[in-house]
Amino acid sequence: MTDKLKITQIKSTIGRPAVQGRIIRSLGIKRMHHTVEHTKDPVILGQINKVSHLVKVEEV
């Protein structure tokens, strides 16, 4: 099992609640189709859970 996650934004935050846009930004995602890597920990997993409909997550 790996402890890294690759997170890519696949849908826009336009028209979504502001908190979802802030979560995307706090993950380090700056624009559509931008990919970031994070370690798998409860904080990151909780953020991903809140915006799971906007992102694609892969284990690295």
C-alpha positions, -999 to +999 in steps of 0.1 A: +000+000+000+013+034-009+010+065+012+009+091-016-022+104-034-024+121-068-053+146-068-065+162-101-093+187-104-118+175-131-147+199-126-150+236-120-157+253-087-178+280-105-213+280-091-203+258-061-203+269-025-173+290-016-161+265+010-155+240-018-134+264-037-114+271-005-108+234+000-096+230-036-072+259-031-060+245+003-051+212-014-028+233-036-048+229-068-047+261-088-067+254-120-086+228-139-066+196-147-039+206-123-025+177-104-009+177-069+006+149-047-001+146-010+006+121+016-024+100+027-034+113+061-068+120+078-068+157+071-062+153+034-087+124+031-114+146+048-108+174+024-110+150-006-143+136+008-158+171+008-149+178-028-149+142-042-173+152-070-148+178-083-116+158-082-101+125-093-079+107-068-053+080-076-028+062-054+008+066-064 
